[in-house]
Amino acid sequence: MSILNLTNFDDHPQDPLWLVFRFGDPQMAQEFMDGLKAADIHFEADAIPGGLTLIGVKQRHREAAIRINYTVLGRHRRPFIGDGIIRWALLIFTLLLLSLAFMGWWLKG
């Protein structure tokens, strides 16, 4: 395990032939397992006390499993800026700043 791991998967600590995915939400773990089954990828799963589900996939399926993992995580993620008013205000403010910068460059040249 690395010191700063921002993903929910890592190489198996003892067996380099396996990749281990961690899910705290059982529904997400089930969606991931369903995606693996649909892609015909063999996996092993185990629920440990505390609500964590570990799913092991062989390294030869690494790319496909990571793609399925990101698809599942993407369906459950919250928007970066959840409030629509703040999101649009930030977008308009950014466009205004870019417009002013462009006008300054145009008028100076």
C-alpha positions in Angstrom: 0.0 0.0 0.0 1.3 3.4 -0.8 1.3 6.4 1.6 -1.0 8.6 -0.5 -3.6 6.4 -2.3 -6.4 8.4 -3.9 -8.1 5.4 -5.5 -10.1 2.6 -4.2 -7.8 -0.1 -5.6 -4.3 -1.3 -5.2 -2.1 -4.2 -5.9 -2.5 -7.2 -3.5 -0.1 -6.8 -0.6 1.2 -10.4 -0.8 0.3 -11.7 -4.3 1.3 -9.5 -7.2 -1.0 -11.4 -9.6 -4.1 -9.8 -8.0 -5.6 -6.3 -7.9 -7.8 -5.5 -4.9 -10.7 -3.0 -5.0 -12.3 -1.6 -1.8 -15.9 -0.5 -1.5 -17.5 1.0 1.6 -21.0 0.9 0.1 -22.4 -2.6 -0.5 -24.6 -1.3 -3.4 -21.6 0.0 -5.3 -19.7 -3.2 -4.6 -22.6 -5.2 -6.1 -22.7 -2.9 -9.1 -19.0 -3.5 -9.6 -19.4 -7.2 -9.3 -22.3 -7.1 -11.8 -20.1 -5.2 -14.2 -17.3 -7.8 -13.8 -19.8 -10.6 -14.5 -21.1 -8.8 -17.6 -17.5 -8.5 -18.8 -16.9 -12.2 -18.0 -14.1 -11.3 -15.6 -13.4 -13.8 -12.8 -13.2 -12.2 -9.3 -13.2 -13.1 -5.6 -15.1 -11.0 -3.1 -15.1 -10.8 0.7 -17.0 -8.6 3.1 -15.0 -7.7 6.2 -16.4 -6.4 9.5 -17.0 -2.7 9.4 -18.9 -2.7 6.1 -15.9 -2.9 3.7 -16.1 -5.1 0.7 -12.9 -6.3 -0.9 -13.0 -7.6 -4.5 -9.9 -9.2 -6.0 -9.3 -9.3 -9.8 -6.4 -10.9 -11.7 -3.8 -8.4 -13.0 -4.4 -9.6 -16.6 -7.9 -7.9 -16.4 -6.5 -4.7 -14.8 -7.6 -2.2 -17.5 -11.1 -3.6 -18.0 -11.7 -3.8 -14.2 -10.4 -0.3 -13.6 -12.7 1.0 -16.4 -15.7 -0.8 -14.8 -14.7 0.6 -11.4 -14.5 4.2 -12.6 -17.9 3.8 -14.4 -19.5 2.6 -11.1 -17.8 5.4 -9.1 -18.9 8.0 -11.7 -22.6 6.9 -11.4 -22.5 7.6 -7.6 -20.3 10.7 -7.4 -21.7 14.1 -6.4 -21.1 17.2 -8.5 -17.9 19.2 -7.7 -20.1 22.3 -7.2 -23.5 21.0 -6.1 -25.4 24.3 -6.0 -26.5 25.2 -9.5 -26.6 29.0 -8.8 -23.0 29.0 -7.5 -21.9 26.8 -10.5 -23.4 29.2 -13.0 -22.1 32.3 -11.1 -18.6 30.9 -11.2 -18.8 30.1 -14.9 -20.1 33.6 -15.7 -17.4 35.2 -13.5 -14.7 33.2 -15.3 -16.0 34.1 -18.7 -16.1 37.8 -17.6 -12.5 37.6 -16.5 -11.4 35.9 -19.7 -13.3 38.5 -21.8 -11.6 41.4 -19.9 -8.2 39.8 -20.4 -8.8 39.4 -24.1 -10.1 43.0 -24.5 -7.0 44.3 -22.6 -4.7 42.3 -24.9 -6.7 43.5 -28.0 -6.7 47.2 -27.0 -3.0 47.2 -26.1 -1.8 45.6 -29.3 
